[in-house]
Amino acid sequence: MRRIQSYGPSLVVLMATVLVLMLGPVAVQRMHAARASAIVTLAQQRLESDEILERINTATRAVAQMVEPSVVYIEANATGSGGRRAQSKGSGWIYSDDGYVITNAHVVAGMQNISVQFSDGRLRSAQVIGFDASTDIAVIKVAAGGIIGAQRATNEPIFQGDRVFAFGSPFGFKFSMSEGIVSGLGRHAAAGPGAFNAYTNYIQTDAAINPGNSGGPLVDIKGRVVGMNTAIVTSPERSGADGSEVTGLSGGIGFAIPLETIEAVANQLIDNGEVLKGYLGVALADPEDLNADQRMQWGLTEGFGVLITGVQDGLPAADAGLLPNDLIVRIDGEDTPSSPVLRSEISNRTPGEFVTITVRREGELRDFRVRLAAAKFLPSGQLVPVIEASDDNRSGRSRTERPF
């Protein structure tokens, strides 16, 4: 009896310990479950009381509803020598209610039969009004009636970080929409096949753009066109899950032609059937083409500017007083960080228009008022002024100089 009494307290402690070990995990699990349930309930209450995500969804749906009727799917084909058939597919958007449609030149150039499908399924044939290979822009025409032109953000600046939406038919998935931001501005990149790619000044975006998006609109949060999808950076070739080669995958970087360039080209094609470029009459070199001593010599401490390496006699730059070794830093108050941006800014201007060019000369900033001449591209891709210029002024350029 004494022995049982002496072990009694120990048995009680042991049993209590066993119960704790058995019931403890259950209690802990219940505590975790209760905590998770409380978090879910609180999150649900917050989502129900705060409508910000619903408002974002509503706005995004409104963008889709506004833009989709002005987006088209394009199929084009041609029969070449030997009966070979060429085919092209892409996207486009309605420029105006009278039937003009904008797309990429590489979608329709050289094609004979062009079919346009609208978002409601209607099909219409189209004819090419004209195209400009140097900017990869084309205008085609469908019968007017029952179509809705896209809204355009004319003269509205865009900024890095702005939210944008890309429309088109990637890989044949017609009338698709993707979302992203403006990742960068003033980009230079290779465009579609056959393009001279002389004037780019692209908008860079991370909105998904893939083959088939070419020619589709890039729009802002108000559903207004700010650019046109035209090119992507592709990842290297790699093997698919089944071991087959996969090529042309989007690397997550897309490019769009700015609306400013589109309008300058499209309006000329519609009105005149050809495109004349603003022309300055200089040869240029980018800062990256210069060594460190040259960069210091021309005051490239601010990190931008385009160097004039040659001036053509009798053309606007020479008439205005611009000289070799002048560093162009601004046009009409807008920075010119590279020659593609500079060329785009000049080419988008109307021949005969006056522009103010700011240069750094001998360490000082000076403004020159220049009246632009006109130039056009030959089929070979050479840009030549419409006005007379001596042969001497068109020759002898070094590899780093770009006729402009």
Contacts in CASP RR format, 6 or more apart in sequence:
PFRMAT RR
TARGET T0000
AUTHOR 0000-0000-0000
METHOD contacts of the structure
MODEL  1
MRRIQSYGPSLVVLMATVLVLMLGPVAVQRMHAARASAIVTLAQQRLESD
EILERINTATRAVAQMVEPSVVYIEANATGSGGRRAQSKGSGWIYSDDGY
VITNAHVVAGMQNISVQFSDGRLRSAQVIGFDASTDIAVIKVAAGGIIGA
QRATNEPIFQGDRVFAFGSPFGFKFSMSEGIVSGLGRHAAAGPGAFNAYT
NYIQTDAAINPGNSGGPLVDIKGRVVGMNTAIVTSPERSGADGSEVTGLS
GGIGFAIPLETIEAVANQLIDNGEVLKGYLGVALADPEDLNADQRMQWGL
TEGFGVLITGVQDGLPAADAGLLPNDLIVRIDGEDTPSSPVLRSEISNRT
PGEFVTITVRREGELRDFRVRLAAAKFLPSGQLVPVIEASDDNRSGRSRT
ERPF
47 53 0 8 1.000
59 221 0 8 1.000
60 165 0 8 1.000
60 179 0 8 1.000
63 165 0 8 1.000
63 177 0 8 1.000
63 219 0 8 1.000
63 221 0 8 1.000
63 222 0 8 1.000
63 223 0 8 1.000
64 165 0 8 1.000
64 177 0 8 1.000
66 151 0 8 1.000
66 223 0 8 1.000
67 150 0 8 1.000
67 165 0 8 1.000
67 167 0 8 1.000
67 177 0 8 1.000
67 217 0 8 1.000
67 219 0 8 1.000
67 223 0 8 1.000
68 119 0 8 1.000
68 167 0 8 1.000
68 175 0 8 1.000
68 177 0 8 1.000
69 118 0 8 1.000
69 119 0 8 1.000
69 120 0 8 1.000
69 148 0 8 1.000
70 93 0 8 1.000
70 94 0 8 1.000
70 147 0 8 1.000
70 148 0 8 1.000
70 149 0 8 1.000
70 150 0 8 1.000
70 217 0 8 1.000
71 91 0 8 1.000
71 92 0 8 1.000
71 93 0 8 1.000
71 94 0 8 1.000
71 119 0 8 1.000
71 150 0 8 1.000
71 167 0 8 1.000
71 168 0 8 1.000
71 175 0 8 1.000
71 216 0 8 1.000
71 217 0 8 1.000
72 91 0 8 1.000
72 92 0 8 1.000
72 93 0 8 1.000
72 94 0 8 1.000
72 101 0 8 1.000
72 116 0 8 1.000
72 117 0 8 1.000
72 118 0 8 1.000
72 119 0 8 1.000
73 89 0 8 1.000
73 90 0 8 1.000
73 91 0 8 1.000
73 92 0 8 1.000
73 116 0 8 1.000
73 117 0 8 1.000
73 168 0 8 1.000
73 169 0 8 1.000
73 172 0 8 1.000
73 174 0 8 1.000
73 175 0 8 1.000
74 88 0 8 1.000
74 89 0 8 1.000
74 90 0 8 1.000
74 91 0 8 1.000
74 92 0 8 1.000
74 103 0 8 1.000
74 107 0 8 1.000
74 108 0 8 1.000
74 114 0 8 1.000
74 115 0 8 1.000
74 116 0 8 1.000
74 117 0 8 1.000
74 126 0 8 1.000
74 140 0 8 1.000
75 87 0 8 1.000
75 88 0 8 1.000
75 89 0 8 1.000
75 90 0 8 1.000
75 114 0 8 1.000
75 115 0 8 1.000
75 117 0 8 1.000
76 87 0 8 1.000
76 88 0 8 1.000
76 89 0 8 1.000
76 107 0 8 1.000
76 108 0 8 1.000
76 111 0 8 1.000
76 112 0 8 1.000
76 113 0 8 1.000
76 114 0 8 1.000
76 115 0 8 1.000
77 85 0 8 1.000
77 86 0 8 1.000
77 87 0 8 1.000
77 88 0 8 1.000
77 111 0 8 1.000
77 112 0 8 1.000
77 113 0 8 1.000
78 85 0 8 1.000
78 86 0 8 1.000
78 110 0 8 1.000
78 111 0 8 1.000
78 112 0 8 1.000
78 113 0 8 1.000
79 85 0 8 1.000
79 86 0 8 1.000
79 112 0 8 1.000
80 86 0 8 1.000
86 110 0 8 1.000
86 111 0 8 1.000
88 106 0 8 1.000
88 107 0 8 1.000
88 108 0 8 1.000
88 111 0 8 1.000
89 107 0 8 1.000
89 169 0 8 1.000
89 172 0 8 1.000
89 212 0 8 1.000
90 103 0 8 1.000
90 104 0 8 1.000
90 107 0 8 1.000
90 168 0 8 1.000
90 169 0 8 1.000
90 212 0 8 1.000
90 213 0 8 1.000
90 214 0 8 1.000
90 215 0 8 1.000
90 216 0 8 1.000
91 103 0 8 1.000
91 107 0 8 1.000
91 167 0 8 1.000
91 168 0 8 1.000
91 169 0 8 1.000
91 212 0 8 1.000
91 213 0 8 1.000
91 214 0 8 1.000
91 215 0 8 1.000
91 216 0 8 1.000
91 229 0 8 1.000
92 101 0 8 1.000
92 102 0 8 1.000
92 103 0 8 1.000
92 107 0 8 1.000
92 168 0 8 1.000
92 215 0 8 1.000
92 216 0 8 1.000
92 217 0 8 1.000
92 228 0 8 1.000
93 101 0 8 1.000
93 102 0 8 1.000
93 103 0 8 1.000
93 149 0 8 1.000
93 150 0 8 1.000
93 167 0 8 1.000
93 215 0 8 1.000
93 216 0 8 1.000
93 217 0 8 1.000
93 225 0 8 1.000
93 228 0 8 1.000
94 100 0 8 1.000
94 101 0 8 1.000
94 147 0 8 1.000
94 148 0 8 1.000
94 149 0 8 1.000
94 150 0 8 1.000
95 101 0 8 1.000
95 102 0 8 1.000
95 139 0 8 1.000
95 149 0 8 1.000
95 150 0 8 1.000
95 266 0 8 1.000
96 149 0 8 1.000
97 144 0 8 1.000
97 145 0 8 1.000
97 147 0 8 1.000
97 148 0 8 1.000
97 149 0 8 1.000
98 144 0 8 1.000
99 141 0 8 1.000
99 142 0 8 1.000
99 143 0 8 1.000
99 144 0 8 1.000
99 145 0 8 1.000
99 147 0 8 1.000
100 129 0 8 1.000
100 139 0 8 1.000
100 140 0 8 1.000
100 141 0 8 1.000
100 266 0 8 1.000
100 270 0 8 1.000
101 116 0 8 1.000
101 126 0 8 1.000
101 139 0 8 1.000
101 140 0 8 1.000
101 141 0 8 1.000
101 142 0 8 1.000
102 137 0 8 1.000
102 138 0 8 1.000
102 139 0 8 1.000
102 215 0 8 1.000
102 228 0 8 1.000
102 262 0 8 1.000
102 266 0 8 1.000
103 138 0 8 1.000
103 140 0 8 1.000
103 214 0 8 1.000
103 215 0 8 1.000
103 216 0 8 1.000
103 228 0 8 1.000
104 136 0 8 1.000
104 137 0 8 1.000
104 138 0 8 1.000
104 192 0 8 1.000
104 214 0 8 1.000
104 215 0 8 1.000
104 228 0 8 1.000
104 230 0 8 1.000
105 131 0 8 1.000
105 132 0 8 1.000
105 133 0 8 1.000
105 135 0 8 1.000
105 136 0 8 1.000
105 137 0 8 1.000
105 138 0 8 1.000
105 195 0 8 1.000
106 136 0 8 1.000
106 191 0 8 1.000
106 192 0 8 1.000
106 193 0 8 1.000
106 194 0 8 1.000
106 195 0 8 1.000
106 214 0 8 1.000
107 138 0 8 1.000
107 214 0 8 1.000
107 215 0 8 1.000
108 114 0 8 1.000
108 128 0 8 1.000
108 131 0 8 1.000
108 138 0 8 1.000
108 140 0 8 1.000
109 128 0 8 1.000
109 131 0 8 1.000
109 133 0 8 1.000
109 138 0 8 1.000
109 194 0 8 1.000
111 128 0 8 1.000
113 125 0 8 1.000
114 125 0 8 1.000
114 126 0 8 1.000
114 127 0 8 1.000
114 128 0 8 1.000
114 140 0 8 1.000
115 123 0 8 1.000
115 124 0 8 1.000
115 125 0 8 1.000
115 126 0 8 1.000
116 123 0 8 1.000
116 124 0 8 1.000
116 125 0 8 1.000
116 126 0 8 1.000
116 140 0 8 1.000
116 142 0 8 1.000
117 123 0 8 1.000
117 174 0 8 1.000
118 124 0 8 1.000
118 147 0 8 1.000
119 175 0 8 1.000
124 142 0 8 1.000
124 143 0 8 1.000
125 142 0 8 1.000
126 140 0 8 1.000
126 141 0 8 1.000
126 142 0 8 1.000
127 140 0 8 1.000
127 141 0 8 1.000
128 138 0 8 1.000
128 139 0 8 1.000
128 140 0 8 1.000
129 138 0 8 1.000
129 139 0 8 1.000
129 140 0 8 1.000
129 141 0 8 1.000
129 269 0 8 1.000
129 270 0 8 1.000
129 273 0 8 1.000
130 138 0 8 1.000
130 139 0 8 1.000
130 140 0 8 1.000
130 269 0 8 1.000
130 273 0 8 1.000
130 274 0 8 1.000
131 137 0 8 1.000
131 138 0 8 1.000
131 139 0 8 1.000
131 269 0 8 1.000
132 138 0 8 1.000
132 265 0 8 1.000
132 269 0 8 1.000
132 275 0 8 1.000
132 377 0 8 1.000
133 194 0 8 1.000
133 195 0 8 1.000
133 196 0 8 1.000
133 377 0 8 1.000
133 381 0 8 1.000
134 195 0 8 1.000
134 196 0 8 1.000
134 197 0 8 1.000
134 198 0 8 1.000
134 199 0 8 1.000
134 275 0 8 1.000
134 277 0 8 1.000
134 347 0 8 1.000
134 377 0 8 1.000
134 381 0 8 1.000
134 383 0 8 1.000
135 195 0 8 1.000
135 198 0 8 1.000
135 199 0 8 1.000
135 257 0 8 1.000
135 261 0 8 1.000
135 265 0 8 1.000
135 347 0 8 1.000
136 191 0 8 1.000
136 192 0 8 1.000
136 195 0 8 1.000
136 197 0 8 1.000
136 230 0 8 1.000
136 257 0 8 1.000
137 228 0 8 1.000
137 257 0 8 1.000
137 261 0 8 1.000
137 262 0 8 1.000
137 265 0 8 1.000
137 266 0 8 1.000
137 269 0 8 1.000
138 269 0 8 1.000
139 266 0 8 1.000
139 269 0 8 1.000
139 270 0 8 1.000
150 217 0 8 1.000
150 219 0 8 1.000
150 224 0 8 1.000
150 225 0 8 1.000
151 222 0 8 1.000
151 223 0 8 1.000
151 224 0 8 1.000
151 225 0 8 1.000
152 224 0 8 1.000
152 225 0 8 1.000
152 259 0 8 1.000
152 263 0 8 1.000
153 220 0 8 1.000
153 222 0 8 1.000
153 224 0 8 1.000
153 225 0 8 1.000
153 226 0 8 1.000
153 259 0 8 1.000
154 259 0 8 1.000
154 263 0 8 1.000
156 220 0 8 1.000
156 224 0 8 1.000
156 226 0 8 1.000
158 182 0 8 1.000
158 185 0 8 1.000
158 203 0 8 1.000
158 220 0 8 1.000
158 226 0 8 1.000
158 258 0 8 1.000
159 182 0 8 1.000
159 185 0 8 1.000
160 181 0 8 1.000
160 182 0 8 1.000
160 183 0 8 1.000
160 184 0 8 1.000
160 185 0 8 1.000
161 181 0 8 1.000
161 182 0 8 1.000
161 183 0 8 1.000
162 181 0 8 1.000
162 182 0 8 1.000
162 220 0 8 1.000
162 221 0 8 1.000
163 179 0 8 1.000
163 180 0 8 1.000
163 181 0 8 1.000
163 220 0 8 1.000
163 221 0 8 1.000
164 179 0 8 1.000
164 180 0 8 1.000
164 181 0 8 1.000
164 182 0 8 1.000
164 203 0 8 1.000
164 205 0 8 1.000
164 207 0 8 1.000
164 218 0 8 1.000
164 219 0 8 1.000
164 220 0 8 1.000
164 221 0 8 1.000
164 226 0 8 1.000
165 177 0 8 1.000
165 178 0 8 1.000
165 179 0 8 1.000
165 180 0 8 1.000
165 207 0 8 1.000
165 218 0 8 1.000
165 219 0 8 1.000
165 220 0 8 1.000
165 223 0 8 1.000
166 177 0 8 1.000
166 178 0 8 1.000
166 179 0 8 1.000
166 180 0 8 1.000
166 205 0 8 1.000
166 207 0 8 1.000
166 208 0 8 1.000
166 209 0 8 1.000
166 213 0 8 1.000
166 216 0 8 1.000
166 217 0 8 1.000
166 218 0 8 1.000
166 229 0 8 1.000
166 256 0 8 1.000
167 175 0 8 1.000
167 176 0 8 1.000
167 177 0 8 1.000
167 213 0 8 1.000
167 216 0 8 1.000
167 217 0 8 1.000
167 218 0 8 1.000
167 219 0 8 1.000
168 174 0 8 1.000
168 175 0 8 1.000
168 176 0 8 1.000
168 177 0 8 1.000
168 212 0 8 1.000
168 213 0 8 1.000
168 215 0 8 1.000
168 216 0 8 1.000
168 217 0 8 1.000
168 229 0 8 1.000
169 175 0 8 1.000
169 176 0 8 1.000
169 212 0 8 1.000
169 213 0 8 1.000
170 176 0 8 1.000
170 208 0 8 1.000
170 209 0 8 1.000
170 210 0 8 1.000
170 211 0 8 1.000
170 212 0 8 1.000
170 213 0 8 1.000
171 210 0 8 1.000
171 211 0 8 1.000
171 212 0 8 1.000
172 212 0 8 1.000
176 213 0 8 1.000
178 207 0 8 1.000
178 208 0 8 1.000
178 209 0 8 1.000
179 207 0 8 1.000
180 205 0 8 1.000
180 206 0 8 1.000
180 207 0 8 1.000
181 205 0 8 1.000
181 206 0 8 1.000
181 207 0 8 1.000
182 203 0 8 1.000
182 204 0 8 1.000
182 205 0 8 1.000
183 204 0 8 1.000
183 205 0 8 1.000
183 206 0 8 1.000
183 253 0 8 1.000
184 203 0 8 1.000
184 204 0 8 1.000
184 205 0 8 1.000
185 203 0 8 1.000
185 204 0 8 1.000
186 200 0 8 1.000
186 201 0 8 1.000
186 202 0 8 1.000
186 203 0 8 1.000
186 204 0 8 1.000
186 337 0 8 1.000
186 338 0 8 1.000
186 340 0 8 1.000
186 341 0 8 1.000
186 344 0 8 1.000
187 200 0 8 1.000
187 201 0 8 1.000
187 202 0 8 1.000
187 203 0 8 1.000
187 204 0 8 1.000
187 255 0 8 1.000
188 200 0 8 1.000
188 201 0 8 1.000
188 202 0 8 1.000
188 338 0 8 1.000
188 340 0 8 1.000
189 200 0 8 1.000
189 202 0 8 1.000
189 231 0 8 1.000
189 233 0 8 1.000
189 255 0 8 1.000
190 197 0 8 1.000
190 231 0 8 1.000
191 197 0 8 1.000
191 200 0 8 1.000
191 230 0 8 1.000
191 231 0 8 1.000
191 255 0 8 1.000
192 214 0 8 1.000
192 230 0 8 1.000
192 231 0 8 1.000
196 377 0 8 1.000
196 381 0 8 1.000
198 343 0 8 1.000
198 347 0 8 1.000
198 377 0 8 1.000
198 381 0 8 1.000
198 383 0 8 1.000
199 261 0 8 1.000
199 277 0 8 1.000
199 340 0 8 1.000
199 343 0 8 1.000
199 344 0 8 1.000
199 347 0 8 1.000
199 348 0 8 1.000
200 255 0 8 1.000
200 257 0 8 1.000
200 340 0 8 1.000
200 344 0 8 1.000
201 258 0 8 1.000
201 261 0 8 1.000
201 340 0 8 1.000
201 341 0 8 1.000
201 343 0 8 1.000
201 344 0 8 1.000
201 345 0 8 1.000
202 230 0 8 1.000
202 231 0 8 1.000
202 255 0 8 1.000
202 256 0 8 1.000
202 257 0 8 1.000
202 258 0 8 1.000
203 218 0 8 1.000
203 226 0 8 1.000
203 227 0 8 1.000
203 255 0 8 1.000
203 256 0 8 1.000
203 257 0 8 1.000
203 258 0 8 1.000
204 253 0 8 1.000
204 254 0 8 1.000
204 255 0 8 1.000
205 218 0 8 1.000
205 254 0 8 1.000
205 255 0 8 1.000
205 256 0 8 1.000
206 252 0 8 1.000
206 253 0 8 1.000
206 254 0 8 1.000
207 218 0 8 1.000
207 254 0 8 1.000
208 250 0 8 1.000
208 252 0 8 1.000
209 229 0 8 1.000
209 232 0 8 1.000
209 250 0 8 1.000
209 254 0 8 1.000
209 255 0 8 1.000
209 256 0 8 1.000
210 232 0 8 1.000
210 250 0 8 1.000
211 232 0 8 1.000
211 248 0 8 1.000
213 229 0 8 1.000
214 229 0 8 1.000
214 230 0 8 1.000
214 231 0 8 1.000
215 228 0 8 1.000
215 229 0 8 1.000
215 230 0 8 1.000
216 228 0 8 1.000
216 229 0 8 1.000
217 225 0 8 1.000
217 227 0 8 1.000
217 228 0 8 1.000
217 229 0 8 1.000
218 225 0 8 1.000
218 226 0 8 1.000
218 227 0 8 1.000
218 228 0 8 1.000
218 229 0 8 1.000
218 256 0 8 1.000
219 225 0 8 1.000
219 226 0 8 1.000
219 227 0 8 1.000
220 226 0 8 1.000
225 259 0 8 1.000
225 262 0 8 1.000
226 256 0 8 1.000
226 258 0 8 1.000
226 259 0 8 1.000
227 256 0 8 1.000
227 257 0 8 1.000
227 258 0 8 1.000
227 259 0 8 1.000
227 262 0 8 1.000
228 256 0 8 1.000
228 257 0 8 1.000
228 259 0 8 1.000
228 262 0 8 1.000
229 254 0 8 1.000
229 255 0 8 1.000
229 256 0 8 1.000
230 255 0 8 1.000
230 256 0 8 1.000
230 257 0 8 1.000
231 254 0 8 1.000
231 255 0 8 1.000
232 250 0 8 1.000
232 251 0 8 1.000
232 252 0 8 1.000
232 253 0 8 1.000
232 254 0 8 1.000
232 255 0 8 1.000
233 250 0 8 1.000
233 251 0 8 1.000
233 252 0 8 1.000
233 253 0 8 1.000
233 254 0 8 1.000
234 247 0 8 1.000
234 248 0 8 1.000
234 249 0 8 1.000
234 250 0 8 1.000
234 251 0 8 1.000
235 248 0 8 1.000
235 249 0 8 1.000
235 250 0 8 1.000
235 251 0 8 1.000
237 245 0 8 1.000
237 246 0 8 1.000
237 247 0 8 1.000
237 248 0 8 1.000
238 245 0 8 1.000
238 246 0 8 1.000
238 249 0 8 1.000
239 245 0 8 1.000
239 246 0 8 1.000
240 246 0 8 1.000
258 344 0 8 1.000
260 348 0 8 1.000
261 344 0 8 1.000
261 347 0 8 1.000
261 348 0 8 1.000
264 347 0 8 1.000
264 348 0 8 1.000
264 349 0 8 1.000
264 350 0 8 1.000
265 275 0 8 1.000
268 274 0 8 1.000
268 275 0 8 1.000
268 276 0 8 1.000
269 275 0 8 1.000
274 376 0 8 1.000
275 376 0 8 1.000
275 377 0 8 1.000
276 351 0 8 1.000
276 374 0 8 1.000
276 375 0 8 1.000
276 376 0 8 1.000
276 386 0 8 1.000
277 346 0 8 1.000
277 347 0 8 1.000
277 351 0 8 1.000
277 374 0 8 1.000
277 375 0 8 1.000
277 376 0 8 1.000
277 377 0 8 1.000
277 383 0 8 1.000
278 346 0 8 1.000
278 347 0 8 1.000
278 348 0 8 1.000
278 349 0 8 1.000
278 350 0 8 1.000
278 351 0 8 1.000
278 352 0 8 1.000
278 353 0 8 1.000
278 372 0 8 1.000
278 373 0 8 1.000
278 374 0 8 1.000
278 375 0 8 1.000
279 315 0 8 1.000
279 316 0 8 1.000
279 346 0 8 1.000
279 351 0 8 1.000
279 372 0 8 1.000
279 373 0 8 1.000
279 374 0 8 1.000
279 375 0 8 1.000
279 383 0 8 1.000
279 385 0 8 1.000
279 386 0 8 1.000
279 404 0 8 1.000
280 315 0 8 1.000
280 316 0 8 1.000
280 317 0 8 1.000
280 346 0 8 1.000
280 370 0 8 1.000
280 372 0 8 1.000
280 373 0 8 1.000
280 404 0 8 1.000
281 311 0 8 1.000
281 312 0 8 1.000
281 315 0 8 1.000
281 316 0 8 1.000
281 317 0 8 1.000
281 318 0 8 1.000
281 373 0 8 1.000
281 385 0 8 1.000
281 403 0 8 1.000
281 404 0 8 1.000
282 308 0 8 1.000
282 309 0 8 1.000
282 310 0 8 1.000
282 311 0 8 1.000
282 312 0 8 1.000
282 317 0 8 1.000
282 322 0 8 1.000
282 404 0 8 1.000
283 308 0 8 1.000
283 309 0 8 1.000
283 310 0 8 1.000
283 311 0 8 1.000
283 397 0 8 1.000
283 401 0 8 1.000
283 402 0 8 1.000
283 403 0 8 1.000
283 404 0 8 1.000
284 306 0 8 1.000
284 307 0 8 1.000
284 308 0 8 1.000
284 309 0 8 1.000
284 328 0 8 1.000
284 339 0 8 1.000
284 342 0 8 1.000
284 343 0 8 1.000
284 401 0 8 1.000
284 402 0 8 1.000
284 404 0 8 1.000
285 306 0 8 1.000
285 307 0 8 1.000
285 309 0 8 1.000
285 339 0 8 1.000
285 400 0 8 1.000
285 401 0 8 1.000
285 402 0 8 1.000
286 306 0 8 1.000
286 307 0 8 1.000
286 338 0 8 1.000
286 339 0 8 1.000
287 295 0 8 1.000
287 300 0 8 1.000
287 303 0 8 1.000
287 304 0 8 1.000
287 305 0 8 1.000
287 306 0 8 1.000
287 307 0 8 1.000
287 338 0 8 1.000
289 307 0 8 1.000
289 400 0 8 1.000
290 298 0 8 1.000
290 300 0 8 1.000
290 307 0 8 1.000
298 307 0 8 1.000
298 325 0 8 1.000
298 327 0 8 1.000
298 360 0 8 1.000
299 327 0 8 1.000
299 360 0 8 1.000
299 363 0 8 1.000
300 327 0 8 1.000
302 329 0 8 1.000
303 337 0 8 1.000
304 329 0 8 1.000
304 335 0 8 1.000
304 336 0 8 1.000
304 337 0 8 1.000
304 338 0 8 1.000
305 327 0 8 1.000
305 328 0 8 1.000
305 329 0 8 1.000
305 336 0 8 1.000
305 337 0 8 1.000
305 338 0 8 1.000
305 360 0 8 1.000
306 327 0 8 1.000
306 328 0 8 1.000
306 336 0 8 1.000
306 338 0 8 1.000
306 339 0 8 1.000
306 342 0 8 1.000
307 325 0 8 1.000
307 326 0 8 1.000
307 327 0 8 1.000
307 328 0 8 1.000
308 317 0 8 1.000
308 322 0 8 1.000
308 323 0 8 1.000
308 324 0 8 1.000
308 325 0 8 1.000
308 326 0 8 1.000
308 327 0 8 1.000
308 328 0 8 1.000
308 359 0 8 1.000
309 324 0 8 1.000
309 325 0 8 1.000
309 398 0 8 1.000
309 400 0 8 1.000
309 401 0 8 1.000
310 324 0 8 1.000
310 401 0 8 1.000
311 317 0 8 1.000
311 318 0 8 1.000
311 322 0 8 1.000
311 323 0 8 1.000
311 324 0 8 1.000
312 318 0 8 1.000
312 389 0 8 1.000
312 393 0 8 1.000
312 394 0 8 1.000
313 390 0 8 1.000
313 393 0 8 1.000
314 389 0 8 1.000
314 393 0 8 1.000
315 373 0 8 1.000
315 385 0 8 1.000
315 387 0 8 1.000
315 389 0 8 1.000
315 393 0 8 1.000
316 370 0 8 1.000
316 371 0 8 1.000
316 372 0 8 1.000
316 373 0 8 1.000
317 370 0 8 1.000
319 370 0 8 1.000
319 371 0 8 1.000
320 357 0 8 1.000
320 368 0 8 1.000
320 369 0 8 1.000
320 370 0 8 1.000
320 371 0 8 1.000
321 368 0 8 1.000
322 357 0 8 1.000
322 359 0 8 1.000
322 368 0 8 1.000
322 370 0 8 1.000
323 361 0 8 1.000
325 361 0 8 1.000
326 359 0 8 1.000
326 360 0 8 1.000
326 361 0 8 1.000
327 359 0 8 1.000
327 360 0 8 1.000
327 361 0 8 1.000
328 336 0 8 1.000
328 342 0 8 1.000
328 357 0 8 1.000
328 358 0 8 1.000
328 359 0 8 1.000
329 335 0 8 1.000
329 336 0 8 1.000
329 358 0 8 1.000
329 359 0 8 1.000
329 360 0 8 1.000
329 365 0 8 1.000
330 336 0 8 1.000
330 357 0 8 1.000
330 358 0 8 1.000
331 342 0 8 1.000
331 345 0 8 1.000
331 346 0 8 1.000
331 355 0 8 1.000
331 356 0 8 1.000
331 357 0 8 1.000
331 358 0 8 1.000
332 355 0 8 1.000
332 356 0 8 1.000
333 356 0 8 1.000
333 358 0 8 1.000
334 345 0 8 1.000
336 342 0 8 1.000
336 345 0 8 1.000
339 402 0 8 1.000
339 404 0 8 1.000
342 404 0 8 1.000
343 402 0 8 1.000
343 404 0 8 1.000
346 355 0 8 1.000
346 372 0 8 1.000
346 404 0 8 1.000
349 355 0 8 1.000
349 372 0 8 1.000
350 372 0 8 1.000
351 372 0 8 1.000
351 373 0 8 1.000
351 374 0 8 1.000
351 375 0 8 1.000
351 386 0 8 1.000
352 371 0 8 1.000
352 372 0 8 1.000
352 373 0 8 1.000
352 374 0 8 1.000
353 371 0 8 1.000
353 372 0 8 1.000
354 369 0 8 1.000
354 370 0 8 1.000
354 371 0 8 1.000
354 372 0 8 1.000
355 369 0 8 1.000
355 370 0 8 1.000
355 372 0 8 1.000
356 367 0 8 1.000
356 368 0 8 1.000
356 369 0 8 1.000
356 370 0 8 1.000
357 367 0 8 1.000
357 368 0 8 1.000
357 369 0 8 1.000
357 370 0 8 1.000
358 365 0 8 1.000
358 366 0 8 1.000
358 367 0 8 1.000
358 368 0 8 1.000
359 365 0 8 1.000
359 366 0 8 1.000
359 368 0 8 1.000
360 366 0 8 1.000
373 385 0 8 1.000
373 386 0 8 1.000
373 387 0 8 1.000
374 385 0 8 1.000
374 386 0 8 1.000
374 387 0 8 1.000
375 383 0 8 1.000
375 384 0 8 1.000
375 385 0 8 1.000
375 386 0 8 1.000
376 383 0 8 1.000
376 384 0 8 1.000
376 386 0 8 1.000
377 383 0 8 1.000
377 384 0 8 1.000
378 384 0 8 1.000
382 403 0 8 1.000
383 403 0 8 1.000
383 404 0 8 1.000
384 394 0 8 1.000
394 403 0 8 1.000
397 403 0 8 1.000
END
